[in-house]
């Protein structure tokens, strides 16, 4: 991690810096999802993409100044970009019939492959072009993306604006059992992915002594595996049911967390373990939102998505902090944090099985 070396950050400071945009991106999804129900995906995607340009340039300025405090503030505003997930789920949901929504939401969710692209290209861009020019390139890419969205996208033909005030709309979504049920499961599955993808470069440096570029390349591989798995999870949910897919995901996460805690040797054993973990978590994220798409009322999908997405982001906010606090520097070990992940996955598995048995294949709205 570039800033850790230049600013001499502790494990806790590194964790907080990594987690800050995740926190904002998570909580911001609640409002973004509700606003998407009202204004539609086309307008919201364009607006959020343009707004994200400012924080990217702020990060460049903060990094050049070498100010940890300014970096934290910049990371806070950078999290705005993470709220766009709550736009995409209701947007694509409107274009597909119920039997295909697992595939649709899973394919959209594969956009988290941007994490892989960032992990792979950012260190190289910094080396090739310099620190500040890299952020300028990202800002220009965001501007181009906003233009493509505005001129190339349109809302689904059947989409209708939900003009209810945001607060009552969110209150109504919070009253739905499916909101809380899926929020918990997404906090574990997507939260696990976010935690690994954001903290993995630090983990690989601390445990396996990889440099920034090497750790970034391997993190990209982790993210790609999850990206591939997410639409597979959606498709499988359409065929065998989302509860089964989520259960398979959680079994894999629980077992693989223990395997990783044992620090398998690089490259093959360790690499295979991380890729398998990414695949397991990716299946789960696809399964959960296939569950949401089938169960949430059409007029509430944006609001429910925002809350569930926020829970997923929050699920990714706390693990990096826990990893930093429980890191054993003398042994170069994150065993405690990984065992806690395994225990959490087992608890979520029990919940999934109980929920599936209680509801069967019925709608979870009532």
DOKELO-74625 format. One record per residue: x, z, y of N, C-alpha, C in turn; residue in one letter; residue number from 1. Coordinates in steps of 0.1 Angstrom, whole numbers. Atoms other than C-alpha are relative to their C-alpha. Example, Ala and Ser with C-alpha at 12.3 -4.5 7.8 and 13.67 -1.06 7.14 Angstrom:
BEGIN
ATOM  n_px  n_pz  n_py ca_px ca_pz ca_py  c_px  c_pz  c_py aa   i
ATOM     9     0   -12   123    78   -45     9     0    12  A   1
ATOM    -9     0   -11   137    71   -11    -8     8    11  S   2
***
This chain:
BEGIN
ATOM  n_px  n_pz  n_py ca_px ca_pz ca_py  c_px  c_pz  c_py aa   i
ATOM     8     0   -12     0     0     0     9     0    12  X   1
ATOM    -9     2   -11    16   -12    32     1    12     9  X   2
ATOM     0   -10   -10     5    16    55     6    13    -5  X   3
ATOM    -5   -13     5    15    44    31    15     1     2  X   4
ATOM   -15     0    -2    52    34    33     4     1    14  X   5
ATOM    -4     0   -14    53    27    70    -4    13     8  X   6
ATOM     4   -12    -7    34    58    81     2    13    -8  X   7
ATOM    -3   -12     8    45    82    53   -12     8    -3  X   8
ATOM    12    -7     3    10    90    42     0     7   -13  X   9
ATOM     1    -7    13     2   116    16   -11    -6    -8  X  10
ATOM    10     5     9   -20   109   -14   -14     1     5  X  11
ATOM    13    -2    -5   -50   124     3    -3    -9    12  X  12
ATOM     1     9   -11   -44   104    35    -3   -14    -4  X  13
ATOM     2    13     5   -41    72    15   -14    -2    -5  X  14
ATOM    13     0     6   -73    80    -4   -11    -1    11  X  15
ATOM     9     0   -11   -92    87    29    -1   -14     7  X  16
ATOM    -1    13    -7   -80    54    45    -7   -11    -9  X  17
ATOM     6    10     9   -90    34    14   -16     2    -1  X  18
ATOM    14    -3     2  -124    51    11    -9    -1    13  X  19
ATOM     8     0   -12  -135    50    48    -9   -12     1  X  20
ATOM     9    11    -1  -148    14    49   -11     0   -11  X  21
ATOM    10    -1    10  -165    20    16   -12     9     3  X  22
ATOM    10    -9    -4  -184    49    30   -10    -6    10  X  23
ATOM     8     6   -11  -196    30    61    -8   -12    -6  X  24
ATOM     7    11     6  -204    -1    40   -12     4    -9  X  25
ATOM    11    -5     8  -225    20    17   -12     5     8  X  26
ATOM    11    -5    -8  -246    39    42    -7   -10     8  X  27
ATOM     5    10    -8  -250     9    63   -10   -10    -7  X  28
ATOM     9     9     8  -267   -10    35   -14     5     0  X  29
ATOM    13    -5     0  -297    12    38    -8    -7    11  X  30
ATOM     6     6   -12  -305    -1    73     0   -15    -2  X  31
ATOM    -1    14     2  -293   -36    64   -11    -6    -9  X  32
ATOM    10     4    10  -316   -39    34   -14     0     7  X  33
ATOM    13    -1    -7  -346   -28    55    -2   -11    10  X  34
ATOM     1    10   -10  -338   -52    83    -1   -14    -6  X  35
ATOM     1    13     7  -334   -81    58   -15    -3    -4  X  36
ATOM    14     2     3  -370   -75    47    -8    -6    13  X  37
ATOM     6     4   -13  -379   -81    84     5   -13     5  X  38
ATOM    -5    12    -7  -356  -108    97     5   -11   -10  X  39
ATOM    -4    10     9  -346  -126    65    15    -1    -2  X  40
ATOM   -14     0     3  -313  -133    49     9    -9     9  X  41
ATOM    -8    10    -8  -302  -163    70     5     7    13  X  42
ATOM    -4    -6   -13  -302  -144   103     9    12    -2  X  43
ATOM    -8   -12     3  -288  -112    88    14    -3    -4  X  44
ATOM   -13     4     4  -260  -129    70     9    -5    12  X  45
ATOM    -7     6   -11  -250  -148   101     5    11    10  X  46
ATOM    -3   -11   -10  -251  -117   124    10     9    -5  X  47
ATOM   -10    -9     5  -232   -94   101    14    -6    -2  X  48
ATOM   -13     7     2  -205  -120    94     7    -1    14  X  49
ATOM    -6     1   -14  -199  -125   132     4    14     5  X  50
ATOM    -3   -14    -4  -200   -87   138    13     5    -6  X  51
ATOM   -11    -5     7  -173   -82   112    14    -5     5  X  52
ATOM   -13     6    -5  -147  -103   131     7    11     9  X  53
ATOM    -6   -10    -8  -142   -75   156     9    11    -7  X  54
ATOM    -8   -10     8  -131   -48   131    12    -5    -6  X  55
ATOM   -12     6     6  -107   -72   114    11     0    10  X  56
ATOM   -10     1   -11   -89   -77   147     5    14     4  X  57
ATOM    -4   -14    -4   -90   -39   154    10     5   -11  X  58
ATOM   -10    -4    11   -72   -33   120    14    -5     3  X  59
ATOM   -13     6    -4   -45   -57   131     7     8    11  X  60
ATOM    -6    -7   -12   -40   -39   164     4    14    -4  X  61
ATOM    -3   -14     5   -41    -4   147    13     0    -8  X  62
ATOM   -12     1     9   -15   -15   121    12    -3     8  X  63
ATOM   -12     3    -9     8   -29   148     4    12     8  X  64
ATOM    -4   -13    -7     6     4   167     5    11    -8  X  65
ATOM    -5   -10     9    14    24   136    -8    13     2  X  66
ATOM     8   -12    -3   -15    48   144    -9     3   -12  X  67
ATOM     8    -3    11   -31    65   114   -15     3     5  X  68
ATOM    13    -3    -5   -60    78   135    -8   -13     4  X  69
ATOM     6    13    -4   -67    43   150    -3    -8   -13  X  70
ATOM     3     8    12   -65    28   115   -13     6    -7  X  71
ATOM    12    -6     5   -92    53   103   -12    -5     7  X  72
ATOM    11     5    -8  -114    43   132    -3   -14    -3  X  73
ATOM     1    15     3  -108     6   125    -6    -2   -13  X  74
ATOM     5     1    14  -115    11    88   -15     4     0  X  75
ATOM    14    -4    -1  -148    28    98    -8   -12     3  X  76
ATOM     8    12    -4  -160    -3   116     1   -11    -9  X  77
ATOM    -2    11    10  -146   -26    90   -10     1   -11  X  78
ATOM    10    -2    10  -171   -11    66   -13    -8     2  X  79
ATOM    12     8    -3  -198   -31    84    -1   -12    -9  X  80
ATOM     0    12     8  -188   -61    64    -6     3   -14  X  81
ATOM     5    -3    13  -197   -43    32   -15     2    -1  X  82
ATOM    14    -2     0  -233   -39    42    -7   -13    -4  X  83
ATOM     6    12     3  -239   -76    35    -6    -1   -14  X  84
ATOM     6     1    14  -246   -70    -2   -15     3     0  X  85
ATOM    14    -3    -1  -280   -55     8    -8   -12     5  X  86
ATOM     6    12    -4  -288   -89    23    -2   -10   -11  X  87
ATOM     0    11    11  -280  -111    -7   -10     2   -11  X  88
ATOM     9    -2    11  -301   -94   -34   -14    -4     4  X  89
ATOM    14     5    -3  -335   -98   -16     0   -15     3  X  90
ATOM     0    14    -3  -324  -132    -4    -1    -9   -12  X  91
ATOM     0     8    12  -317  -147   -38   -12     3    -9  X  92
ATOM    11    -4     8  -345  -127   -54   -12    -9     3  X  93
ATOM    11     8    -4  -370  -148   -34     0   -14    -6  X  94
ATOM    -1    14     5  -358  -181   -49    -2    -1   -15  X  95
ATOM     1     1    15  -362  -172   -86   -12     8    -5  X  96
ATOM    11    -7     7  -391  -162  -109     6    12    -7  X  97
ATOM    -4   -12     6  -389  -128  -126    10    -1   -12  X  98
ATOM    -8     1    13  -374  -140  -159    14    -5     3  X  99
ATOM   -13     5    -3  -344  -155  -141     7     8    11  X 100
ATOM    -7    -8   -10  -336  -128  -116    12     7    -4  X 101
ATOM   -12    -7     5  -311  -111  -138    12   -10     2  X 102
ATOM   -11    10    -3  -290  -143  -137     3    -2    14  X 103
ATOM    -2     3   -14  -296  -149  -100     7    12     7  X 104
ATOM    -7   -11    -6  -286  -114   -89    14     2    -5  X 105
ATOM   -14    -1     6  -257  -113  -113     9   -10     6  X 106
ATOM    -8    10    -5  -244  -146  -100     4     3    15  X 107
ATOM    -3    -4   -13  -247  -134   -64    10    11     0  X 108
ATOM    -9   -11     1  -230  -102   -73    15    -4    -3  X 109
ATOM   -14     5     3  -200  -123   -85     8    -2    12  X 110
ATOM    -7     1   -12  -192  -126   -49     9    11     3  X 111
ATOM   -10   -11    -2  -174   -93   -52    14    -5    -4  X 112
ATOM   -14     6     3  -146  -116   -64     8    -1    13  X 113
ATOM    -7     0   -13  -137  -116   -27    11    12    -1  X 114
ATOM   -10   -11     2  -119   -83   -37    12    -6    -7  X 115
ATOM   -12     6     7   -97  -103   -61     7    -9     9  X 116
ATOM    -7     9    -9   -90  -129   -35     8     7    11  X 117
ATOM    -7    -8   -10   -81  -103    -9    13     6    -6  X 118
ATOM   -12    -7     6   -58   -84   -33    11   -10    -3  X 119
ATOM   -11    10     3   -40  -116   -43     6    -6    12  X 120
ATOM    -5     8   -11   -37  -134   -10     5     8    12  X 121
ATOM    -4    -8   -13   -34  -107    17    15     3     0  X 122
ATOM   -15    -3    -1     1   -95     7     8   -12     2  X 123
ATOM    -8    13    -1    13  -131     4    -2    -6    14  X 124
ATOM     2     5   -14    -3  -141    37     9     8    10  X 125
ATOM    -9    -9    -9    15  -111    54    14    -5    -1  X 126
ATOM   -14     4     2    48  -123    38     2   -14     6  X 127
ATOM    -1    13    -4    42  -159    47    -1    -2    15  X 128
ATOM     4     2   -14    26  -157    82     3    11     9  X 129
ATOM    -1   -11    -8    31  -122    94   -13     9     0  X 130
ATOM    11   -10     1     9   -91    97   -12    -4     9  X 131
ATOM    11     3    -9   -12  -100   128    -6   -14    -2  X 132
ATOM     5    13     3   -15  -137   121   -10     0   -13  X 133
ATOM     9    -1    12   -30  -128    87   -14     4     4  X 134
ATOM    13    -5    -4   -58  -109   103    -7   -10     9  X 135
ATOM     6    11    -8   -64  -138   128    -6   -10   -10  X 136
ATOM     5     9    10   -67  -161    98   -13     4    -6  X 137
ATOM    12    -6     5   -93  -138    83   -12    -1     9  X 138
ATOM    10     1   -11  -112  -137   116    -6   -14     1  X 139
ATOM     4    14    -1  -113  -175   118    -9    -4   -12  X 140
ATOM     7     3    12  -125  -177    82   -14     6     1  X 141
ATOM    14    -6    -2  -154  -153    90    -8    -8    10  X 142
ATOM     7     8   -10  -163  -174   120    -5   -13    -7  X 143
ATOM     4    12     7  -164  -205    98   -11     3   -10  X 144
ATOM    11    -4    10  -185  -187    72   -13     2     7  X 145
ATOM    12    -3    -7  -210  -176    98    -7   -14     4  X 146
ATOM     5    13    -3  -214  -213   109    -6    -7   -12  X 147
ATOM     5     6    12  -219  -225    73   -13     7    -4  X 148
ATOM    12    -7     4  -245  -198    67   -12    -4    10  X 149
ATOM    11     3   -10  -265  -206    99    -5   -14    -2  X 150
ATOM     4    14     1  -265  -244    94    -3    -4   -14  X 151
ATOM     2     5    14  -266  -245    56    -9     8    -8  X 152
ATOM     9    -8     8  -289  -217    44   -14     0     6  X 153
ATOM    13    -3    -5  -326  -211    47    -7    10   -10  X 154
ATOM     7   -10     7  -349  -184    35    -9    -6   -11  X 155
ATOM     9     6    11  -370  -189     3   -14    -4     6  X 156
ATOM    12     5    -5  -402  -208     9   -11    10     0  X 157
ATOM    11   -10     1  -424  -179    -1     3    13     8  X 158
ATOM    -4   -13    -7  -405  -153    21    -9     2    12  X 159
ATOM     8    -4   -12  -426  -134    46     6    12     6  X 160
ATOM    -6   -11    -7  -414  -110    72    -8    12    -2  X 161
ATOM     7   -13     1  -422   -74    65     3     7    14  X 162
ATOM    -2    -5   -14  -428   -61   101    -3    15     1  X 163
ATOM     1   -14    -1  -433   -25    92    12     6     7  X 164
ATOM   -12    -7    -5  -411    -1   112    10     4   -11  X 165
ATOM   -11    -3    10  -378     6    94    -2    13    -6  X 166
ATOM     1   -13     6  -383    43    90   -11     2   -11  X 167
ATOM    11    -1    10  -417    42    72     3    -9   -12  X 168
ATOM    -3     9    11  -404    13    51    10     6    -9  X 169
ATOM   -10    -7     8  -374    33    39    -6    12    -7  X 170
ATOM     7   -11     6  -396    63    33    -8    -4   -12  X 171
ATOM     8     5    11  -419    42    11     9    -4   -12  X 172
ATOM    -9     3    11  -389    29    -9     6    12    -6  X 173
ATOM    -5   -12     5  -376    64   -13   -10     7    -9  X 174
ATOM    10    -6     8  -409    74   -29    -1    -7   -14  X 175
ATOM     0     7    13  -404    49   -57     9     6   -10  X 176
ATOM   -10    -5    10  -389    64   -89    11   -10    -3  X 177
ATOM   -11    10     3  -370    31   -95    11     1     9  X 178
ATOM   -11    -1   -10  -351    37   -63    11    10    -4  X 179
ATOM    -9   -11     3  -336    70   -74     7    -3   -14  X 180
ATOM    -5     2    14  -332    60  -111    12   -11     1  X 181
ATOM   -11    10    -1  -312    28  -102    11     4     9  X 182
ATOM   -11    -5    -9  -293    45   -74    10     8    -8  X 183
ATOM    -9    -8     8  -278    69   -99     9    -9    -9  X 184
ATOM    -8     9     9  -268    42  -124     9    -9     8  X 185
ATOM    -9     9    -8  -254    19   -97    12     8     6  X 186
ATOM   -11    -8    -5  -234    48   -83    11     1   -10  X 187
ATOM   -10    -1    10  -216    51  -116     6   -14    -3  X 188
ATOM    -6    13     4  -212    14  -125     7    -7    11  X 189
ATOM    -7     7   -11  -205    -3   -92     9    10     7  X 190
ATOM    -9    -9    -6  -190    29   -78    13     1    -8  X 191
ATOM   -13     1     8  -165    28  -107     8   -12     3  X 192
ATOM    -8    13    -3  -156    -8   -99     6     1    14  X 193
ATOM    -5    -1   -13  -152    -1   -62    12    10     0  X 194
ATOM   -11   -10     0  -131    30   -69    13    -6    -6  X 195
ATOM   -12     6     7  -108    11   -93     6   -11     9  X 196
ATOM    -5    11    -7  -105   -20   -72     7     4    13  X 197
ATOM    -6    -5   -12   -97    -1   -40    13     8    -2  X 198
ATOM   -11    -9     2   -74    25   -55    10    -5   -10  X 199
ATOM    -9     4    11   -58     5   -83    14    -4     5  X 200
ATOM   -14     3    -5   -28    -8   -61     8    13     1  X 201
ATOM    -7   -13    -1   -19    28   -53     2     6   -14  X 202
ATOM    -1    -5    14   -25    38   -90    12    -7    -7  X 203
ATOM   -11     7     7    -2    11  -103    14     3     6  X 204
ATOM   -13    -4    -6    25    20   -78     4    13    -4  X 205
ATOM    -4   -14     4    24    57   -86     3     2   -14  X 206
ATOM    -2    -2    15    21    54  -124    10    -9    -6  X 207
ATOM    -9    11     6    39    21  -132    10    -5     9  X 208
ATOM   -11     4   -10    61    17  -101     0   -15     3  X 209
ATOM     0    14    -5    49   -18   -92     1    -1    15  X 210
ATOM    -1     1   -15    56   -31   -57   -14    -5     4  X 211
ATOM    13     3    -6    28   -41   -33    -6   -13    -6  X 212
ATOM     5    14     5    26   -78   -44    -4     1   -15  X 213
ATOM     3    -1    14    27   -70   -81   -12     8    -3  X 214
ATOM    12    -8     2     1   -43   -78   -13    -8     5  X 215
ATOM    11     9    -5   -21   -67   -57    -4   -10   -10  X 216
ATOM     3    10    10   -18   -94   -83    -8     5   -12  X 217
ATOM     7    -6    11   -29   -71  -111   -14     5     4  X 218
ATOM    13    -4    -5   -57   -57   -90   -10   -12     1  X 219
ATOM     8    13     0   -69   -93   -85    -5    -3   -14  X 220
ATOM     4     3    14   -70   -97  -123   -11    10    -4  X 221
ATOM    11   -10     3   -91   -65  -126   -13    -5     7  X 222
ATOM    12     4    -7  -116   -78  -100    -6   -12    -6  X 223
ATOM     5    12     6  -118  -112  -116    -8     3   -13  X 224
ATOM     7    -3    12  -128   -97  -149   -13     6     3  X 225
ATOM    13    -6    -4  -156   -77  -132    -9   -11     5  X 226
ATOM     8    11    -5  -167  -108  -114    -6    -9   -11  X 227
ATOM     5     8    11  -170  -128  -146   -11     8    -8  X 228
ATOM     9    -8     8  -188   -99  -163   -14     2     7  X 229
ATOM    12    -3    -7  -214   -94  -136   -12   -10    -3  X 230
ATOM    11     9     4  -235  -126  -141    -3     0   -15  X 231
ATOM     2    -1    14  -230  -122  -178   -10    12    -3  X 232
ATOM     9   -11     1  -246   -88  -175   -14    -3     5  X 233
ATOM    13     5    -5  -275  -104  -155    -7    -8   -11  X 234
ATOM     6     9    10  -281  -131  -181    -4     8   -13  X 235
ATOM     3    -8    12  -279  -106  -210   -12     9     2  X 236
ATOM    11    -9    -3  -304   -84  -192   -13    -8    -1  X 237
ATOM    11     8     2  -328  -113  -191    -4    -2   -15  X 238
ATOM     2     3    15  -324  -117  -229    -3    12    -8  X 239
ATOM     1   -12     9  -320   -82  -244    -5    12     8  X 240
ATOM     4   -11    -8  -331   -60  -215    11     7     7  X 241
ATOM   -10    -7    -8  -313   -43  -187     5    13    -5  X 242
ATOM    -4   -13     5  -313    -8  -203    11    -1   -11  X 243
ATOM   -10     2    10  -293   -21  -233    14    -4     6  X 244
ATOM   -13     4    -6  -267   -38  -211     6    11     8  X 245
ATOM    -5   -12    -7  -263    -7  -189     6    10   -10  X 246
ATOM    -6    -9    10  -258    14  -220    13    -4    -6  X 247
ATOM   -12     5     5  -232    -8  -234    12     1    10  X 248
ATOM   -10    -1   -11  -214    -8  -200     5    15     0  X 249
ATOM    -3   -14    -1  -214    30  -199     9     5   -12  X 250
ATOM    -8    -3    11  -201    34  -234    15    -5     2  X 251
ATOM   -13     6    -2  -172    11  -226     8     8    11  X 252
ATOM    -7    -7   -11  -164    29  -193     5    14    -5  X 253
ATOM    -4   -13     5  -164    63  -210    12     0    -9  X 254
ATOM   -11     1    10  -140    53  -238    13    -5     7  X 255
ATOM   -12     6    -6  -117    32  -216     6     9    10  X 256
ATOM    -5   -10    -9  -113    60  -190    10     9    -7  X 257
ATOM    -9    -8     8   -97    81  -217    12    -8    -4  X 258
ATOM   -11     9     4   -76    52  -229    10    -1    12  X 259
ATOM    -9     2   -12   -62    46  -194     7    13     4  X 260
ATOM    -6   -13    -3   -56    84  -189    12     2    -9  X 261
ATOM   -11    -2    10   -32    82  -219    12    -9     5  X 262
ATOM   -10     9    -5   -11    57  -198     6    -9   -10  X 263
ATOM    -6    10     9    -7    28  -222    11    -8     7  X 264
ATOM   -12     6    -6    25     9  -218    -3   -13     6  X 265
ATOM     1    13    -6    28   -21  -195     7   -10    -9  X 266
ATOM    11     6    -8    21   -50  -196   -13    -1    -9  X 267
ATOM    11     4     8    -1   -59  -225   -10    11    -2  X 268
ATOM     9   -11     3   -16   -25  -235    -8     5    13  X 269
ATOM     6    -5   -13   -22   -13  -199    -9   -11     6  X 270
ATOM     7    11    -6   -33   -47  -187   -13    -2    -7  X 271
ATOM    12     2     8   -58   -51  -215   -10    11     3  X 272
ATOM     9   -12    -2   -72   -16  -209    -7    -1    14  X 273
ATOM     6     2   -13   -78   -23  -172   -10   -11     1  X 274
ATOM     9    12     0   -93   -57  -178   -13     4    -7  X 275
ATOM    12    -4     7  -117   -42  -204    -8     9     8  X 276
ATOM     8    -9    -9  -127   -15  -180    -7    -8    11  X 277
ATOM     6     9   -10  -134   -41  -153   -12    -7    -6  X 278
ATOM    11     7     6  -155   -61  -177   -12     9    -3  X 279
ATOM    11   -10     3  -175   -30  -188    -8     3    12  X 280
ATOM     6    -4   -13  -182   -20  -152    -8   -12     6  X 281
ATOM     7    12    -5  -191   -56  -143   -13    -2    -7  X 282
ATOM    13     1     8  -217   -58  -171   -10    10     6  X 283
ATOM     9   -10    -5  -232   -26  -158    -6    -3    14  X 284
ATOM     5     4   -13  -235   -38  -122   -11   -11    -1  X 285
ATOM    10    10     2  -253   -69  -133   -12     5    -7  X 286
ATOM    12    -6     7  -276   -49  -156    -9     8     9  X 287
ATOM     8    -9    -9  -286   -24  -129    -9    -9     9  X 288
ATOM     7     7   -10  -296   -50  -104   -10   -10    -6  X 289
ATOM    11     7     7  -315   -71  -130   -12    10    -2  X 290
ATOM    10   -11     2  -334   -38  -136    -7     1    14  X 291
ATOM     6    -1   -13  -340   -35   -98    -9   -12     3  X 292
ATOM     8    12    -4  -352   -71   -94   -13    -1    -8  X 293
ATOM    12     0     9  -377   -67  -123   -10    11     4  X 294
ATOM     9   -12    -2  -390   -33  -112    -5     3    14  X 295
ATOM     4    -3   -14  -391   -31   -74   -11   -10     5  X 296
ATOM    10     8    -6  -421   -44   -55     6   -11     9  X 297
ATOM    -6    11    -8  -414   -78   -39     2     3    14  X 298
ATOM    -2    -2   -15  -420   -66    -4     9    12     3  X 299
ATOM    -9   -11    -2  -397   -36   -10    14    -3    -5  X 300
ATOM   -13     2     7  -368   -53   -27    12     2    10  X 301
ATOM   -11    -2   -10  -346   -53     5     2    15     2  X 302
ATOM    -1   -15    -3  -353   -16    12     6     7   -12  X 303
ATOM    -5    -6    12  -347    -6   -24    14    -4    -3  X 304
ATOM   -14     5     2  -316   -28   -27     9     7    10  X 305
ATOM    -9    -7   -10  -302   -12     5     3    14    -5  X 306
ATOM    -3   -13     4  -306    23    -9     8     1   -13  X 307
ATOM    -7     0    13  -294    15   -44    15    -5     3  X 308
ATOM   -13     5    -3  -265    -5   -29     9    11     7  X 309
ATOM    -7   -11    -6  -256    25    -7     5    10   -10  X 310
ATOM    -4    -9    10  -256    47   -37    13    -5    -8  X 311
ATOM   -11     6     7  -232    23   -54    13     1     8  X 312
ATOM   -11    -1    -9  -209    23   -24     5    14     0  X 313
ATOM    -3   -14     0  -210    61   -22     7     4   -13  X 314
ATOM    -7    -3    13  -201    62   -59    14    -5     0  X 315
ATOM   -14     4    -1  -170    43   -50     8     7    11  X 316
ATOM    -7    -7   -10  -162    65   -20     7    12    -4  X 317
ATOM    -5   -13     4  -156    98   -37    11     0   -10  X 318
ATOM   -10     0    10  -135    89   -67    14    -2     5  X 319
ATOM   -14     1    -5  -104    77   -47     4    13     6  X 320
ATOM    -4   -13    -6  -105   110   -28     3    10   -11  X 321
ATOM    -2    -9    11  -108   129   -61    13    -4    -7  X 322
ATOM   -13     4     7   -79   108   -76    12     5     9  X 323
ATOM   -11    -5    -8   -58   117   -46     2    15    -1  X 324
ATOM    -1   -15     1   -66   154   -48     5     5   -13  X 325
ATOM    -4    -4    13   -60   156   -85    12    -6    -6  X 326
ATOM   -12     7     4   -29   135   -87    11    10    -3  X 327
ATOM   -11    -9     3    -1   152  -105    13    -8     3  X 328
ATOM   -12     8    -5    30   139   -86    12     2   -10  X 329
ATOM   -11    -3     9    55   155  -110    -1    -8   -13  X 330
ATOM     2     7    12    40   138  -140    -4   -15     2  X 331
ATOM     5    14    -3    29   106  -122   -13    -2    -7  X 332
ATOM    11     0     8    -5   113  -137   -13     2     8  X 333
ATOM    14    -1    -6   -42   108  -127   -10     4   -11  X 334
ATOM     8    -3    12   -55   123  -160   -13     7     4  X 335
ATOM    12    -8    -4   -79   148  -144   -11    -9     5  X 336
ATOM    10     9    -6   -97   121  -123    -6    -9   -10  X 337
ATOM     5     9    10  -100    98  -153    -9     7   -10  X 338
ATOM     8    -7     9  -114   124  -175   -14     3     6  X 339
ATOM    12    -2    -8  -140   132  -148    -9   -13     0  X 340
ATOM     7    13     1  -149    95  -148    -7    -2   -14  X 341
ATOM     5     1    14  -154    96  -186   -13     9    -1  X 342
ATOM    11    -9     1  -177   126  -184   -12    -5     8  X 343
ATOM    11     6    -8  -197   110  -156    -7   -12    -7  X 344
ATOM     6    12     7  -202    78  -176    -8     5   -12  X 345
ATOM     8    -5    11  -214    98  -206   -13     6     5  X 346
ATOM    12    -6    -6  -239   117  -184   -10   -12     3  X 347
ATOM     9    12    -4  -252    83  -171    -5    -7   -12  X 348
ATOM     5     6    12  -254    70  -206   -12     8    -6  X 349
ATOM    11    -8     5  -276    99  -217   -13    -3     9  X 350
ATOM    11     3    -9  -298    93  -186    -6   -14    -3  X 351
ATOM     5    13     3  -301    56  -194    -8    -1   -13  X 352
ATOM     7     0    13  -311    62  -230   -13     7     1  X 353
ATOM    13    -8    -1  -337    88  -220   -10    -8     9  X 354
ATOM     9     8    -9  -351    65  -192    -6   -11    -8  X 355
ATOM     4    11     8  -353    36  -216   -10     4   -10  X 356
ATOM    10    -5    10  -371    56  -242   -13     4     6  X 357
ATOM    12    -4    -7  -395    70  -217    -9   -11     5  X 358
ATOM     8    11    -6  -405    37  -200    -1   -12    -9  X 359
ATOM     0    12     8  -398    12  -228     4   -12     8  X 360
ATOM    -3    12    -8  -399   -22  -213   -10    -1    12  X 361
ATOM    10     0   -11  -425   -12  -187     7     0    14  X 362
ATOM    -4    -1   -14  -422   -14  -150     3    14     4  X 363
ATOM    -4   -14    -3  -404    16  -135    -6     4    14  X 364
ATOM     5    -3   -13  -424    15  -102    -9    11     0  X 365
ATOM    10   -10     0  -452    37  -111     5    14    -6  X 366
***
